[in-house]
Amino acid sequence: RLEYMKNHNFLIDIIYQLNQLNKYDFQLKIVGSGNLENALKSKVENLELNDVIDFLGARDDVPTILKNCDCLLLPSLWEAFPIVLLEAAASNIPVITTSVGSISNLVDQNNGYIVELDKFKDAMIDVLENYNEAKSKSLQLFNKVKSNYQIKNIVKKYESIYQKLLQ
């Protein structure tokens, strides 16, 4: 969703700063729609980032999109438990995120980049410059999700909760 809490404005500002360095080759793909869509597109156009930032709109093929990406950026101001983190982990791509909601139950410094906003750009540069290390972390996250978040395991946990409630 292109909503305030997802912090797209912040991310576009970082992309602008990195683009000005002329040091890194990257493309940002923004998936979703929402009430900030027109404002975000205008900002990208005003900053002359149309060649760097793509708006893909609302999509139902996020796992396919992620498989063609090198990293997931999630600079959210608040979240519950974003499913896109599980999708990114299943796609075995590095994750850079903020520590909001229950994100830290899944992502830590061993399997991703969980940072405060003032360190988000540094984490992005770290991934750009040390991609092999980032991929090593993403494999840790992939294995964690594979062992703890398979649908059959989740269903068993829900069944157990329901059984306890019915007793």
BAMARDO-773119 format. One record per atom (N, C-alpha, C): residue in three letters; x, y, z. Coordinates in steps of 0.02 Angstrom, whole numbers, plus 50000, padded with zeros to 5 digits. Layout:
% residues N
   res      xx      yy      zz
   ALA       X       Y       Z
...
This chain:
% residues 167
   res      xx      yy      zz
   ARG   50042   49941   50000
   ARG   50000   50000   50000
   ARG   50044   50062   50000
   LEU   50024   50110   49961
   LEU   50060   50174   49960
   LEU   50028   50220   50011
   GLU   50045   50209   50073
   GLU   50017   50245   50130
   GLU   50075   50273   50172
   TYR   50059   50323   50212
   TYR   50110   50358   50251
   TYR   50154   50311   50292
   MET   50124   50262   50326
   MET   50163   50220   50372
   MET   50215   50177   50336
   LYS   50209   50168   50271
   LYS   50258   50128   50234
   LYS   50322   50168   50219
   ASN   50318   50235   50226
   ASN   50376   50278   50224
   ASN   50411   50282   50155
   HIS   50372   50283   50103
   HIS   50400   50286   50035
   HIS   50437   50352   50023
   ASN   50411   50408   50050
   ASN   50445   50472   50041
   ASN   50517   50469   50066
   PHE   50527   50439   50123
   PHE   50593   50430   50152
   PHE   50637   50390   50105
   LEU   50611   50335   50079
   LEU   50649   50292   50034
   LEU   50667   50328   49970
   ILE   50621   50366   49942
   ILE   50635   50403   49881
   ILE   50691   50454   49894
   ASP   50691   50486   49952
   ASP   50745   50533   49969
   ASP   50813   50497   49971
   ILE   50815   50438   49999
   ILE   50878   50400   50001
   ILE   50899   50381   49930
   ILE   50853   50359   49890
   ILE   50869   50341   49821
   ILE   50898   50401   49784
   TYR   50868   50459   49795
   TYR   50894   50521   49765
   TYR   50966   50533   49786
   GLN   50980   50526   49851
   GLN   51048   50537   49876
   GLN   51098   50487   49846
   LEU   51078   50425   49844
   LEU   51123   50374   49815
   LEU   51133   50384   49740
   ASN   51081   50404   49706
   ASN   51085   50416   49634
   ASN   51132   50474   49619
   GLN   51134   50524   49662
   GLN   51177   50581   49653
   GLN   51252   50562   49657
   LEU   51266   50508   49691
   LEU   51336   50486   49698
   LEU   51364   50458   49633
   ASN   51320   50436   49588
   ASN   51341   50404   49524
   ASN   51389   50347   49536
   LYS   51380   50312   49592
   LYS   51426   50258   49611
   LYS   51393   50190   49607
   TYR   51327   50188   49614
   TYR   51291   50125   49618
   TYR   51241   50119   49561
   ASP   51234   50058   49537
   ASP   51186   50043   49484
   ASP   51129   50003   49516
   PHE   51070   50033   49519
   PHE   51013   49999   49551
   PHE   50948   50025   49522
   GLN   50896   49988   49535
   GLN   50827   50005   49515
   GLN   50782   49992   49574
   LEU   50739   50038   49591
   LEU   50690   50029   49644
   LEU   50622   50015   49613
   LYS   50592   49960   49634
   LYS   50524   49943   49611
   LYS   50477   49951   49670
   ILE   50426   49992   49661
   ILE   50377   50004   49714
   ILE   50312   49970   49694
   VAL   50290   49923   49735
   VAL   50229   49885   49722
   VAL   50174   49912   49766
   GLY   50116   49922   49737
   GLY   50058   49943   49776
   GLY   50023   50003   49747
   SER   49967   50019   49777
   SER   49930   50079   49759
   SER   49903   50108   49824
   GLY   49879   50169   49822
   GLY   49852   50200   49882
   GLY   49847   50274   49874
   ASN   49828   50307   49929
   ASN   49814   50378   49924
   ASN   49875   50422   49914
   LEU   49936   50395   49921
   LEU   49996   50435   49908
   LEU   50025   50424   49838
   GLU   49992   50383   49799
   GLU   50020   50364   49734
   GLU   50038   50425   49691
   ASN   49991   50470   49680
   ASN   50004   50527   49637
   ASN   50059   50572   49665
   ALA   50059   50584   49729
   ALA   50110   50626   49760
   ALA   50179   50594   49754
   LEU   50183   50528   49764
   LEU   50248   50494   49758
   LEU   50273   50495   49686
   LYS   50229   50484   49639
   LYS   50249   50487   49568
   LYS   50272   50557   49549
   SER   50238   50608   49575
   SER   50259   50677   49561
   SER   50328   50691   49590
   LYS   50339   50666   49651
   LYS   50404   50676   49683
   LYS   50459   50643   49642
   VAL   50447   50582   49619
   VAL   50497   50546   49578
   VAL   50511   50585   49514
   GLU   50459   50610   49483
   GLU   50468   50649   49422
   GLU   50506   50714   49435
   ASN   50488   50749   49489
   ASN   50523   50812   49506
   ASN   50596   50801   49522
   LEU   50612   50744   49552
   LEU   50682   50728   49568
   LEU   50719   50695   49509
   GLU   50683   50688   49453
   GLU   50711   50658   49392
   GLU   50738   50587   49406
   LEU   50695   50548   49440
   LEU   50713   50479   49457
   LEU   50672   50428   49418
   ASN   50638   50449   49366
   ASN   50595   50403   49328
   ASN   50634   50344   49299
   ASP   50699   50354   49285
   ASP   50739   50298   49259
   ASP   50763   50251   49314
   VAL   50756   50272   49376
   VAL   50781   50233   49432
   VAL   50725   50200   49472
   ILE   50666   50233   49474
   ILE   50610   50208   49515
   ILE   50551   50190   49470
   ASP   50528   50129   49478
   ASP   50470   50103   49441
   ASP   50412   50093   49488
   PHE   50354   50117   49470
   PHE   50292   50103   49507
   PHE   50256   50046   49471
   LEU   50248   49990   49504
   LEU   50219   49931   49473
   LEU   50144   49925   49485
   GLY   50116   49966   49529
   GLY   50045   49964   49544
   GLY   50028   49906   49590
   ALA   49963   49897   49602
   ALA   49939   49841   49644
   ALA   49950   49777   49605
   ARG   49978   49728   49638
   ARG   49996   49665   49604
   ARG   49977   49606   49648
   ASP   49964   49549   49615
   ASP   49952   49488   49652
   ASP   50006   49436   49639
   ASP   50061   49459   49609
   ASP   50117   49415   49593
   ASP   50182   49437   49628
   VAL   50175   49460   49690
   VAL   50233   49485   49727
   VAL   50289   49433   49733
   PRO   50274   49370   49747
   PRO   50329   49321   49749
   PRO   50369   49318   49684
   THR   50336   49323   49627
   THR   50370   49322   49563
   THR   50413   49385   49555
   ILE   50387   49441   49575
   ILE   50425   49504   49572
   ILE   50487   49498   49616
   LEU   50478   49473   49677
   LEU   50534   49468   49724
   LEU   50589   49421   49698
   LYS   50570   49368   49663
   LYS   50620   49322   49637
   LYS   50666   49356   49586
   ASN   50643   49413   49558
   ASN   50682   49450   49509
   ASN   50714   49512   49540
   CYS   50715   49516   49607
   CYS   50745   49572   49642
   CYS   50806   49549   49681
   ASP   50846   49597   49701
   ASP   50907   49582   49739
   ASP   50900   49596   49813
   CYS   50848   49634   49833
   CYS   50840   49653   49903
   CYS   50770   49680   49914
   LEU   50744   49672   49975
   LEU   50681   49702   49995
   LEU   50697   49759   50043
   LEU   50667   49817   50030
   LEU   50675   49876   50073
   LEU   50608   49890   50106
   LEU   50608   49891   50172
   LEU   50545   49902   50209
   LEU   50558   49952   50266
   PRO   50557   50018   50248
   PRO   50572   50069   50299
   PRO   50509   50092   50337
   SER   50466   50047   50353
   SER   50401   50064   50383
   SER   50408   50100   50450
   LEU   50360   50144   50462
   LEU   50356   50179   50526
   LEU   50320   50137   50578
   TRP   50272   50096   50555
   TRP   50240   50047   50598
   TRP   50212   49991   50555
   GLU   50207   49933   50583
   GLU   50183   49873   50549
   GLU   50156   49825   50603
   ALA   50122   49775   50582
   ALA   50106   49719   50626
   ALA   50158   49665   50611
   PHE   50142   49621   50565
   PHE   50189   49570   50541
   PHE   50181   49567   50465
   PRO   50221   49605   50428
   PRO   50212   49609   50355
   PRO   50228   49543   50320
   ILE   50179   49519   50284
   ILE   50186   49456   50246
   ILE   50242   49461   50194
   VAL   50254   49521   50169
   VAL   50306   49529   50118
   VAL   50375   49507   50145
   LEU   50385   49510   50210
   LEU   50448   49484   50238
   LEU   50454   49409   50228
   LEU   50399   49374   50239
   LEU   50399   49301   50227
   LEU   50410   49287   50153
   GLU   50378   49327   50111
   GLU   50386   49317   50038
   GLU   50458   49331   50017
   ALA   50489   49382   50045
   ALA   50559   49397   50028
   ALA   50605   49342   50053
   ALA   50592   49317   50114
   ALA   50632   49262   50141
   ALA   50625   49200   50098
   ALA   50564   49185   50077
   ALA   50553   49126   50034
   ALA   50587   49135   49966
   SER   50598   49197   49946
   SER   50633   49211   49883
   SER   50708   49215   49892
   ASN   50730   49208   49955
   ASN   50802   49209   49971
   ASN   50836   49273   49948
   ILE   50805   49330   49965
   ILE   50838   49393   49950
   ILE   50850   49431   50016
   PRO   50903   49470   50019
   PRO   50916   49509   50079
   PRO   50859   49557   50095
   VAL   50851   49570   50160
   VAL   50798   49614   50185
   VAL   50830   49669   50227
   ILE   50810   49731   50212
   ILE   50827   49788   50254
   ILE   50761   49815   50279
   THR   50754   49819   50345
   THR   50691   49840   50374
   THR   50702   49877   50439
   THR   50650   49910   50461
   THR   50651   49943   50526
   THR   50624   49894   50578
   SER   50638   49908   50641
   SER   50617   49864   50696
   SER   50551   49890   50724
   VAL   50498   49879   50688
   VAL   50432   49901   50711
   VAL   50386   49840   50714
   GLY   50334   49847   50754
   GLY   50287   49791   50760
   GLY   50323   49728   50783
   SER   50307   49672   50752
   SER   50339   49609   50771
   SER   50392   49588   50721
   ILE   50417   49635   50682
   ILE   50468   49619   50632
   ILE   50529   49586   50664
   SER   50549   49610   50723
   SER   50610   49583   50755
   SER   50601   49511   50778
   ASN   50540   49485   50777
   ASN   50530   49413   50790
   ASN   50554   49371   50732
   LEU   50559   49401   50674
   LEU   50581   49364   50615
   LEU   50651   49385   50593
   VAL   50662   49449   50587
   VAL   50726   49474   50560
   VAL   50770   49498   50617
   ASP   50834   49479   50613
   ASP   50884   49504   50661
   ASP   50949   49518   50622
   GLN   51001   49537   50657
   GLN   51064   49556   50623
   GLN   51099   49496   50592
   ASN   51080   49435   50611
   ASN   51111   49376   50581
   ASN   51079   49355   50516
   ASN   51016   49373   50506
   ASN   50981   49350   50446
   ASN   50954   49407   50403
   GLY   50971   49469   50421
   GLY   50949   49526   50382
   GLY   50978   49590   50411
   TYR   50949   49644   50391
   TYR   50971   49710   50413
   TYR   50911   49744   50445
   ILE   50911   49747   50511
   ILE   50857   49778   50548
   ILE   50887   49840   50581
   VAL   50866   49899   50557
   VAL   50900   49961   50574
   VAL   50851   50017   50590
   GLU   50876   50066   50626
   GLU   50838   50128   50636
   GLU   50840   50168   50570
   LEU   50794   50213   50562
   LEU   50790   50251   50499
   LEU   50855   50289   50484
   ASP   50888   50315   50535
   ASP   50949   50353   50522
   ASP   51007   50309   50497
   LYS   50999   50244   50500
   LYS   51050   50198   50475
   LYS   51027   50159   50413
   PHE   50968   50176   50387
   PHE   50940   50138   50332
   PHE   50983   50144   50269
   LYS   51004   50205   50253
   LYS   51046   50215   50193
   LYS   51112   50178   50201
   ASP   51141   50179   50261
   ASP   51204   50142   50272
   ASP   51195   50067   50259
   ALA   51138   50041   50281
   ALA   51124   49970   50269
   ALA   51117   49956   50194
   MET   51085   50002   50158
   MET   51078   49994   50086
   MET   51147   49994   50052
   ILE   51190   50039   50073
   ILE   51258   50042   50045
   ILE   51296   49978   50062
   ASP   51287   49954   50123
   ASP   51320   49892   50144
   ASP   51299   49834   50099
   VAL   51235   49828   50084
   VAL   51211   49775   50040
   VAL   51239   49784   49970
   LEU   51239   49846   49945
   LEU   51266   49859   49878
   LEU   51340   49841   49873
   GLU   51377   49855   49926
   GLU   51450   49845   49924
   GLU   51472   49776   49948
   ASN   51430   49741   49985
   ASN   51447   49675   50013
   ASN   51391   49626   50000
   TYR   51374   49617   49937
   TYR   51315   49577   49921
   TYR   51323   49504   49941
   ASN   51383   49477   49938
   ASN   51392   49407   49958
   ASN   51374   49397   50032
   GLU   51393   49444   50075
   GLU   51375   49440   50145
   GLU   51299   49446   50154
   ALA   51269   49491   50115
   ALA   51196   49500   50118
   ALA   51160   49436   50097
   LYS   51186   49403   50046
   LYS   51156   49339   50024
   LYS   51164   49285   50076
   SER   51220   49286   50112
   SER   51230   49238   50166
   SER   51178   49249   50221
   LYS   51165   49311   50237
   LYS   51113   49326   50286
   LYS   51044   49304   50260
   SER   51031   49317   50197
   SER   50965   49299   50170
   SER   50954   49224   50172
   LEU   51007   49185   50165
   LEU   51001   49112   50170
   LEU   50980   49092   50241
   GLN   51006   49127   50290
   GLN   50987   49114   50360
   GLN   50912   49129   50370
   LEU   50888   49183   50341
   LEU   50817   49201   50346
   LEU   50775   49150   50308
   PHE   50797   49131   50250
   PHE   50762   49080   50210
   PHE   50753   49016   50251
   ASN   50808   48993   50283
   ASN   50804   48932   50323
   ASN   50759   48940   50384
   LYS   50759   48997   50414
   LYS   50716   49010   50472
   LYS   50642   49007   50451
   VAL   50626   49039   50396
   VAL   50557   49039   50372
   VAL   50537   48969   50349
   LYS   50582   48935   50316
   LYS   50567   48867   50292
   LYS   50552   48820   50351
   SER   50588   48827   50406
   SER   50578   48781   50462
   SER   50522   48803   50509
   ASN   50508   48868   50513
   ASN   50459   48892   50562
   ASN   50393   48917   50534
   TYR   50390   48931   50470
   TYR   50330   48963   50443
   TYR   50296   48925   50386
   GLN   50309   48860   50382
   GLN   50274   48820   50332
   GLN   50200   48817   50351
   ILE   50157   48816   50302
   ILE   50085   48819   50315
   ILE   50062   48762   50360
   LYS   50089   48702   50350
   LYS   50066   48646   50392
   LYS   50085   48657   50465
   ASN   50143   48688   50478
   ASN   50163   48702   50546
   ASN   50120   48757   50577
   ILE   50104   48807   50538
   ILE   50062   48861   50563
   ILE   49992   48835   50578
   VAL   49965   48793   50535
   VAL   49899   48764   50546
   VAL   49898   48724   50611
   LYS   49951   48685   50623
   LYS   49955   48646   50685
   LYS   49955   48692   50746
   LYS   49990   48748   50742
   LYS   49991   48795   50798
   LYS   49922   48825   50810
   TYR   49888   48843   50757
   TYR   49820   48870   50764
   TYR   49772   48817   50792
   GLU   49778   48756   50768
   GLU   49736   48702   50794
   GLU   49748   48693   50869
   SER   49810   48696   50890
   SER   49826   48688   50961
   SER   49795   48745   51002
   ILE   49799   48805   50977
   ILE   49768   48863   51012
   ILE   49693   48853   51017
   TYR   49661   48834   50962
   TYR   49589   48824   50963
   TYR   49568   48768   51011
   GLN   49607   48714   51012
   GLN   49592   48659   51057
   GLN   49596   48681   51129
   LYS   49646   48721   51146
   LYS   49652   48747   51215
   LYS   49594   48792   51232
   LEU   49572   48833   51185
   LEU   49516   48878   51197
   LEU   49450   48841   51207
   LEU   49443   48784   51173
   LEU   49381   48745   51177
   LEU   49377   48703   51241
   GLN   49432   48694   51275
   GLN   49432   48652   51335
   GLN   49403   48688   51395
